[in-house]
């Protein structure tokens, strides 16, 4: 649950400010210290630390109120990149939330436009970081923020839109951090069913036996290694009145990835319960869109399975036939993500959406290329690539577009099948994976997101936790642009 919100037009006087234990004070770049509530405390802190007011554009500063409360000050440049603004606010909020407050105040100053921009920025950052993420300690350390009050603004704030994206991000991170013995494909399906009932989404499940009969050999090759036949492709539908465009969101949902017969070493198997993050991003985006009532139809396709090692598990040199008839030579069993996505993309494409967007923690090559501060994307046209980049800049979730020219396909030539699943060379595997996946999109407009930024130590942009929920805000921005909102 996100903290309850109260908006107040008037700024708090000195006595009221001192009565609040945790306060975030914001002005736009260039705001004089004297014009900020609590400015005398800030001035003293600046002198003590040999800093200037201009430094508040780059890093926040904290000070104690006369009553001993904690105050954080920042003056973001509202013309700077959204990522830089969010990073500054995240740094300011982290110190306040570290004390586990139940109540937090945000004080915004400046012109009406500046106060709106500052409040919108701060409220999102506070909401995504003021929640308690899953933990299984006997005495939980985390406490959720219960109430946030914004002073200096009483209207003209798109609260529902801000809340929608924050809720989508929180859902994504909450699912991603579930331990693998709790979020199996079967339990994940039950959780999705609850979400569908709660939010009015229609739901259809393609279980293992049904997919086998349909000829989804790529998905079933991965799923057949599990004792429990609980793997499935789940389709959720959101159909708002008046929508004319349909977007398919496709998410990789590998609830645990051992690597299969090509077993991962311990160092690389740790954290593989987060290999379902792509499905969590798709779900979080669907939640954000439906909570904000975006006028765009959404089909959300979730590929839920585990990649286990067993006598039945698929193996190197197997040849399997995917749902669209393509034969695939298996080269490495740890390249399971592109296998489950192949058949899921085929199902999504058969519904003839206007755009397909898939999310996956897919390749180590993307981590090598970008690290964990950007995610890599591929787009079927230059026009979609431009829109992808614009959404990244506007949302603060940065993406980098990669090439995938036709001549990369020669690396995937197989002597016995239509295509190789991957190569053992490792070169440009992120690009080869995209080239493979595009074969299953039926030439429809398509964007592939390789989520190298789903996990960033110390946080990223607006989000302070290592698990970032990257992709929800980016895709929400893209959907809003498509919906004309």
C-alpha positions as CSV (number, residue, x, y, z in Angstrom):
1,X,0.0,0.0,0.0
2,X,1.3,3.4,-0.9
3,X,1.2,6.1,1.7
4,X,-2.0,8.2,2.0
5,X,-1.7,11.7,0.4
6,X,-2.8,15.1,1.7
7,X,-2.3,18.3,-0.3
8,X,-2.2,21.7,1.4
9,X,-1.8,25.0,-0.4
10,X,-0.3,26.9,2.4
11,X,3.4,26.5,3.4
12,X,3.9,25.5,7.1
13,X,5.0,28.2,9.5
14,X,8.1,27.8,11.6
15,X,6.2,26.2,14.5
16,X,4.4,23.7,12.2
17,X,7.6,22.8,10.4
18,X,9.4,22.1,13.7
19,X,6.5,19.8,14.7
20,X,7.2,17.5,11.7
21,X,10.0,15.0,12.3
22,X,10.8,14.3,8.6
23,X,10.6,17.1,6.0
24,X,11.8,17.3,2.4
25,X,12.1,21.0,1.3
26,X,12.4,21.7,-2.4
27,X,12.9,24.7,-4.6
28,X,13.9,25.0,-8.3
29,X,17.5,25.7,-9.3
30,X,18.5,29.2,-8.2
31,X,16.1,29.5,-5.3
32,X,17.5,31.6,-2.6
33,X,18.2,29.9,0.7
34,X,16.1,32.6,2.5
35,X,13.1,31.7,0.3
36,X,13.1,28.0,1.5
37,X,11.2,27.1,4.7
38,X,13.8,26.3,7.3
39,X,16.4,28.3,5.3
40,X,18.2,29.5,8.5
41,X,18.9,25.8,9.4
42,X,20.1,25.2,5.8
43,X,22.3,28.3,5.9
44,X,24.0,27.1,9.0
45,X,24.5,23.6,7.5
46,X,26.0,25.1,4.3
47,X,28.5,27.2,6.3
48,X,29.5,24.3,8.5
49,X,30.2,22.1,5.5
50,X,31.8,24.9,3.4
51,X,29.2,24.5,0.7
52,X,27.1,27.0,-1.4
53,X,23.4,27.1,-2.2
54,X,24.3,26.2,-5.8
55,X,25.6,22.8,-4.7
56,X,22.0,21.8,-3.9
57,X,21.4,21.2,-7.6
58,X,23.9,18.3,-7.6
59,X,23.5,16.9,-4.1
60,X,21.0,17.3,-1.2
61,X,21.9,18.5,2.2
62,X,20.3,17.6,5.5
63,X,20.0,19.6,8.7
64,X,18.2,19.3,12.0
65,X,15.2,21.5,12.8
66,X,15.2,23.4,16.1
67,X,13.0,20.6,17.6
68,X,15.5,17.9,16.4
69,X,13.6,16.8,13.3
70,X,15.4,15.8,10.1
71,X,15.2,18.1,7.1
72,X,16.5,17.4,3.7
73,X,17.0,20.2,1.1
74,X,17.4,20.1,-2.7
75,X,17.0,22.5,-5.6
76,X,16.8,20.4,-8.8
77,X,17.3,21.8,-12.2
78,X,13.9,21.3,-13.8
79,X,15.4,21.7,-17.2
80,X,17.9,18.8,-16.6
81,X,17.3,15.2,-17.7
82,X,14.6,13.4,-15.8
83,X,17.1,10.8,-14.6
84,X,19.3,13.5,-13.0
85,X,16.3,15.0,-11.3
86,X,15.1,11.7,-10.0
87,X,18.6,10.7,-8.8
88,X,18.9,14.0,-6.7
89,X,15.5,13.4,-5.2
90,X,16.2,9.7,-4.5
91,X,19.3,10.8,-2.6
92,X,17.4,13.4,-0.6
93,X,14.6,11.0,0.3
94,X,16.8,8.0,1.2
95,X,18.2,9.8,4.2
96,X,14.7,10.6,5.5
97,X,13.2,7.2,4.9
98,X,16.2,5.5,6.5
99,X,14.7,6.4,9.8
100,X,11.5,4.5,9.0
101,X,9.1,7.4,9.5
102,X,5.3,6.9,9.4
103,X,4.7,10.5,8.3
104,X,6.7,12.6,5.9
105,X,6.2,16.2,4.6
106,X,7.1,17.5,1.2
107,X,7.4,21.3,1.0
108,X,7.6,22.9,-2.5
109,X,8.3,26.5,-3.3
110,X,8.6,28.7,-6.3
111,X,6.2,29.6,-9.2
112,X,3.0,27.5,-9.7
113,X,4.6,25.6,-12.5
114,X,7.8,24.9,-10.5
115,X,5.7,23.7,-7.5
116,X,3.7,21.3,-9.7
117,X,6.9,19.9,-11.2
118,X,8.7,19.5,-7.9
119,X,5.6,17.9,-6.2
120,X,5.1,15.5,-9.1
121,X,8.8,14.5,-9.0
122,X,9.0,14.2,-5.2
123,X,5.8,12.3,-4.8
124,X,6.8,9.6,-7.2
125,X,10.2,9.2,-5.6
126,X,8.6,9.1,-2.1
127,X,5.9,6.6,-3.1
128,X,8.2,4.1,-4.8
129,X,10.7,4.1,-1.9
130,X,8.3,4.5,1.0
131,X,7.0,0.9,0.9
132,X,8.3,-2.3,2.6
133,X,9.7,-4.8,0.1
134,X,9.4,-8.5,0.8
135,X,11.5,-10.0,3.5
136,X,11.2,-13.1,5.7
137,X,12.9,-12.0,8.9
138,X,11.2,-13.0,12.2
139,X,11.3,-9.4,13.2
140,X,11.0,-7.4,10.0
141,X,13.2,-4.3,9.9
142,X,11.3,-2.5,7.2
143,X,8.3,-0.2,7.9
144,X,6.1,1.4,5.3
145,X,5.4,5.1,5.1
146,X,1.8,5.6,6.1
147,X,1.1,9.3,5.2
148,X,2.7,12.0,3.1
149,X,1.6,15.6,3.0
150,X,2.6,18.0,0.3
151,X,2.7,21.7,1.3
152,X,2.6,24.4,-1.3
153,X,0.1,22.8,-3.7
154,X,-3.5,21.9,-3.3
155,X,-4.5,21.1,-6.9
156,X,-3.3,20.7,-10.5
157,X,-1.3,17.6,-9.6
158,X,-2.0,14.4,-11.6
159,X,-2.1,12.3,-8.5
160,X,-3.8,9.3,-10.1
161,X,-1.2,9.1,-12.9
162,X,1.7,9.4,-10.4
163,X,0.1,6.7,-8.1
164,X,-0.5,4.4,-11.1
165,X,3.1,4.3,-12.2
166,X,4.4,4.0,-8.6
167,X,2.0,1.1,-8.0
168,X,3.2,-0.6,-11.1
169,X,6.8,-0.3,-10.1
170,X,6.1,-1.6,-6.6
171,X,4.2,-4.6,-8.0
172,X,7.1,-5.4,-10.3
173,X,9.7,-5.3,-7.5
174,X,7.5,-7.1,-5.0
175,X,7.0,-10.0,-7.4
176,X,10.7,-10.1,-8.4
177,X,11.9,-10.3,-4.9
178,X,9.8,-13.3,-3.9
179,X,11.9,-16.4,-3.1
180,X,11.8,-19.2,-5.7
181,X,10.3,-21.7,-3.3
182,X,7.3,-19.4,-2.9
183,X,6.9,-18.0,-6.4
184,X,6.8,-21.2,-8.5
185,X,5.0,-21.0,-11.8
186,X,1.9,-22.6,-10.2
187,X,1.8,-20.1,-7.4
188,X,2.6,-17.2,-9.8
189,X,-0.4,-18.2,-11.8
190,X,-2.6,-18.1,-8.7
191,X,-1.3,-14.7,-7.8
192,X,-2.0,-13.5,-11.4
193,X,-5.5,-14.8,-11.1
194,X,-6.1,-12.7,-8.0
195,X,-4.7,-9.6,-9.7
196,X,-7.0,-10.2,-12.7
197,X,-10.1,-10.5,-10.5
198,X,-9.1,-7.4,-8.5
199,X,-8.5,-5.2,-11.6
200,X,-11.1,-6.6,-14.0
201,X,-8.7,-8.2,-16.5
202,X,-9.9,-11.2,-18.5
203,X,-7.5,-14.2,-18.2
204,X,-6.7,-17.2,-20.3
205,X,-4.1,-19.9,-19.5
206,X,-2.3,-22.1,-21.9
207,X,-1.0,-25.0,-19.7
208,X,1.8,-27.4,-20.5
209,X,-0.5,-30.1,-22.0
210,X,-2.4,-27.6,-24.1
211,X,0.8,-26.1,-25.4
212,X,2.2,-29.5,-26.2
213,X,-0.9,-30.3,-28.3
214,X,-0.7,-26.9,-30.0
215,X,2.9,-27.6,-31.1
216,X,4.7,-25.1,-28.8
217,X,7.8,-27.1,-28.8
218,X,10.2,-24.3,-27.9
219,X,8.3,-23.4,-24.7
220,X,7.7,-27.1,-23.7
221,X,11.4,-28.0,-24.3
222,X,12.3,-25.7,-21.4
223,X,9.3,-26.6,-19.2
224,X,9.6,-30.4,-19.6
225,X,12.6,-30.5,-17.1
226,X,10.4,-29.7,-14.1
227,X,8.7,-32.3,-12.0
228,X,5.6,-30.1,-11.6
229,X,3.8,-29.5,-14.9
230,X,2.8,-26.0,-13.7
231,X,4.4,-24.0,-16.5
232,X,2.0,-22.0,-18.6
233,X,1.6,-19.0,-20.9
234,X,-0.9,-16.7,-19.3
235,X,-2.8,-14.1,-21.3
236,X,-4.4,-11.0,-19.6
237,X,-6.6,-8.6,-21.5
238,X,-7.4,-4.9,-20.7
239,X,-10.0,-3.4,-22.8
240,X,-10.9,0.3,-21.9
241,X,-13.9,1.9,-23.6
242,X,-12.9,4.1,-26.6
243,X,-9.5,2.5,-27.2
244,X,-8.5,2.0,-30.8
245,X,-4.9,0.7,-30.5
246,X,-3.8,-2.7,-29.2
247,X,-0.4,-3.3,-27.6
248,X,0.9,-6.7,-26.7
249,X,3.2,-6.9,-23.7
250,X,5.2,-10.1,-23.5
251,X,7.2,-11.0,-20.4
252,X,9.8,-13.7,-19.7
253,X,8.8,-15.4,-16.5
254,X,11.4,-18.0,-15.6
255,X,10.8,-18.4,-11.9
256,X,14.2,-20.1,-11.4
257,X,17.0,-20.7,-13.9
258,X,19.6,-23.4,-13.1
259,X,20.9,-23.3,-16.6
260,X,19.6,-26.9,-17.3
261,X,22.2,-29.4,-18.5
262,X,24.6,-26.5,-19.0
263,X,24.5,-25.9,-15.3
264,X,25.3,-22.4,-14.0
265,X,28.1,-22.2,-11.4
266,X,27.0,-21.0,-8.0
267,X,28.1,-17.4,-8.6
268,X,25.8,-17.1,-11.6
269,X,22.9,-19.2,-10.3
270,X,22.5,-16.9,-7.2
271,X,19.7,-14.5,-7.9
272,X,18.1,-16.5,-10.6
273,X,14.8,-16.3,-8.9
274,X,14.8,-12.8,-10.5
275,X,14.8,-14.3,-14.0
276,X,11.0,-13.8,-14.1
277,X,11.5,-10.0,-13.9
278,X,10.4,-9.5,-17.5
279,X,7.0,-10.9,-16.7
280,X,6.8,-8.6,-13.6
281,X,7.6,-5.6,-15.7
282,X,4.8,-6.5,-18.1
283,X,2.4,-7.0,-15.2
284,X,3.5,-3.7,-13.5
285,X,2.9,-1.9,-16.8
286,X,-0.5,-3.4,-17.2
287,X,-1.4,-2.4,-13.7
288,X,-0.2,1.2,-14.2
289,X,-2.2,1.5,-17.5
290,X,-5.4,0.1,-16.0
291,X,-5.1,2.2,-12.8
292,X,-4.6,5.3,-14.9
293,X,-7.4,4.2,-17.3
294,X,-5.2,4.7,-20.4
295,X,-7.2,4.4,-23.6
296,X,-5.2,1.7,-25.1
297,X,-6.0,-2.0,-25.4
298,X,-3.4,-4.3,-23.8
299,X,-2.8,-8.0,-24.2
300,X,-0.3,-9.1,-21.6
301,X,1.4,-12.5,-22.3
302,X,3.4,-14.1,-19.5
303,X,5.7,-17.0,-20.2
304,X,5.9,-18.8,-16.8
305,X,8.3,-21.8,-16.3
306,X,11.4,-23.0,-14.6
307,X,14.6,-24.2,-16.3
308,X,15.5,-27.3,-14.3
309,X,18.0,-30.0,-14.6
310,X,16.5,-33.5,-14.8
311,X,16.5,-36.7,-17.0
312,X,13.6,-35.1,-19.0
313,X,15.3,-31.7,-19.5
314,X,16.1,-30.6,-23.0
315,X,19.7,-30.8,-24.0
316,X,22.3,-29.6,-26.5
317,X,21.8,-30.7,-30.1
318,X,18.1,-31.4,-29.6
319,X,16.0,-30.1,-32.4
320,X,12.5,-28.7,-31.5
321,X,9.7,-27.3,-33.5
322,X,8.3,-24.0,-32.4
323,X,4.7,-23.0,-32.5
324,X,5.1,-21.2,-35.8
325,X,6.7,-24.3,-37.4
326,X,10.3,-23.1,-37.2
327,X,12.8,-25.8,-36.2
328,X,15.4,-24.8,-33.7
329,X,18.7,-26.5,-33.0
330,X,19.5,-26.3,-29.2
331,X,23.0,-25.1,-28.7
332,X,23.0,-24.1,-25.0
333,X,20.4,-25.0,-22.5
334,X,21.0,-21.8,-20.5
335,X,19.6,-19.8,-23.4
336,X,16.1,-20.8,-22.3
337,X,14.6,-17.3,-22.3
338,X,14.6,-17.0,-26.1
339,X,12.9,-20.4,-26.3
340,X,9.9,-19.6,-24.1
341,X,9.6,-16.2,-25.7
342,X,9.6,-17.6,-29.2
343,X,6.3,-19.4,-28.7
344,X,4.8,-16.6,-26.6
345,X,5.7,-14.0,-29.2
346,X,4.0,-16.3,-31.8
347,X,0.8,-16.3,-29.8
348,X,1.0,-12.6,-29.3
349,X,1.5,-11.9,-33.0
350,X,-1.4,-14.1,-34.0
351,X,-3.7,-11.6,-32.3
352,X,-2.4,-8.9,-34.7
353,X,-1.6,-6.1,-32.2
354,X,-0.4,-2.7,-33.4
355,X,2.8,-3.2,-31.5
356,X,4.5,-6.0,-29.5
357,X,6.9,-5.1,-26.6
358,X,8.7,-7.9,-24.9
359,X,10.7,-7.7,-21.7
360,X,13.3,-10.2,-20.5
361,X,16.4,-10.5,-18.4
362,X,17.8,-12.2,-21.4
363,X,21.5,-12.0,-21.9
364,X,24.8,-11.6,-20.0
365,X,26.1,-9.9,-23.2
366,X,23.8,-6.9,-22.5
367,X,25.3,-6.6,-19.0
368,X,28.8,-6.6,-20.5
369,X,27.7,-4.0,-23.1
370,X,25.9,-1.6,-20.7
371,X,26.4,-2.6,-17.1
372,X,23.4,-2.1,-14.9
373,X,22.5,1.6,-15.4
374,X,20.9,1.3,-18.9
375,X,18.8,-1.4,-20.5
376,X,19.3,-2.4,-24.1
377,X,16.5,-2.2,-26.7
378,X,15.9,-3.3,-30.2
379,X,13.2,-2.0,-32.5
380,X,11.8,-3.2,-35.8
381,X,12.0,0.3,-37.4
382,X,14.0,3.5,-37.0
383,X,10.7,5.3,-36.2
384,X,10.0,3.0,-33.2
385,X,13.6,3.3,-32.1
386,X,13.2,7.1,-31.9
387,X,10.1,6.7,-29.8
388,X,11.8,4.2,-27.6
389,X,14.6,6.7,-26.9
390,X,12.2,9.6,-26.3
391,X,10.3,7.5,-23.7
392,X,13.5,6.7,-21.9
393,X,14.6,10.3,-21.7
394,X,11.1,11.5,-20.5
395,X,10.6,8.7,-17.9
396,X,14.1,8.7,-16.4
397,X,14.6,5.1,-17.3
398,X,17.5,5.2,-19.8
399,X,17.7,2.9,-22.8
400,X,20.3,2.3,-25.5
401,X,19.2,1.2,-29.0
402,X,21.3,-1.6,-30.5
403,X,21.6,-2.6,-34.2
404,X,20.4,-5.9,-35.5
405,X,21.1,-5.9,-39.2
406,X,20.2,-8.9,-41.3
407,X,23.8,-10.1,-41.8
408,X,24.0,-11.1,-38.1
409,X,21.7,-14.1,-39.1
410,X,24.6,-16.0,-40.6
411,X,25.9,-16.8,-37.1
412,X,22.6,-18.6,-36.5
413,X,22.8,-20.8,-39.6
414,X,22.2,-24.5,-38.7
415,X,23.1,-27.5,-40.8
416,X,20.1,-29.6,-39.5
417,X,17.4,-27.0,-38.5
418,X,16.0,-23.7,-39.7
419,X,18.0,-21.8,-37.1
420,X,20.3,-22.2,-34.2
421,X,19.1,-21.1,-30.8
422,X,22.4,-19.3,-30.2
423,X,26.1,-19.8,-30.6
424,X,28.9,-20.9,-28.2
425,X,31.1,-18.1,-29.3
426,X,29.4,-15.5,-27.1
427,X,30.0,-12.6,-29.5
428,X,27.1,-10.2,-29.7
429,X,24.8,-12.7,-28.1
430,X,22.3,-9.9,-27.2
431,X,22.0,-9.0,-30.9
432,X,21.7,-12.7,-32.0
433,X,19.0,-13.2,-29.4
434,X,17.0,-10.3,-30.8
435,X,17.5,-11.6,-34.4
436,X,16.2,-15.0,-33.3
437,X,13.2,-13.5,-31.5
438,X,12.2,-11.3,-34.4
439,X,11.5,-14.5,-36.5
440,X,8.5,-15.1,-34.2
441,X,6.8,-11.6,-34.4
442,X,5.2,-12.2,-37.9
443,X,6.8,-9.0,-39.1
444,X,4.7,-6.9,-36.8
445,X,6.0,-3.7,-35.2
446,X,8.1,-4.9,-32.3
447,X,10.4,-3.7,-29.5
448,X,12.6,-6.0,-27.5
449,X,13.9,-4.9,-24.0
450,X,16.9,-6.7,-22.5
451,X,16.6,-5.7,-18.9
452,X,20.3,-5.2,-17.9
453,X,19.2,-2.4,-15.5
454,X,16.6,-4.5,-13.6
455,X,19.1,-4.9,-10.7
456,X,21.5,-2.0,-9.9
457,X,23.4,-1.9,-6.6
458,X,22.6,1.2,-4.6
459,X,19.5,2.0,-6.7
460,X,19.0,3.8,-10.0
461,X,17.2,7.0,-10.9
462,X,14.1,7.3,-8.7
463,X,14.4,3.9,-7.0
464,X,16.7,3.3,-4.0
465,X,16.5,-0.5,-3.9
466,X,18.9,-2.7,-5.8
467,X,15.8,-4.3,-7.5
468,X,14.8,-1.3,-9.6
469,X,11.5,-2.2,-11.4
470,X,13.1,-0.8,-14.5
471,X,10.8,-0.8,-17.5
472,X,7.5,0.1,-15.9
473,X,7.9,3.9,-16.1
474,X,9.5,3.7,-19.5
475,X,6.7,1.6,-21.0
476,X,4.0,3.7,-19.3
477,X,5.5,6.8,-21.0
478,X,5.4,5.0,-24.3
479,X,1.8,3.8,-23.9
480,X,0.7,7.4,-22.9
481,X,2.3,8.7,-26.1
482,X,0.5,6.0,-28.1
483,X,-2.8,6.8,-26.4
484,X,-2.3,10.6,-27.0
485,X,-2.1,11.4,-23.3
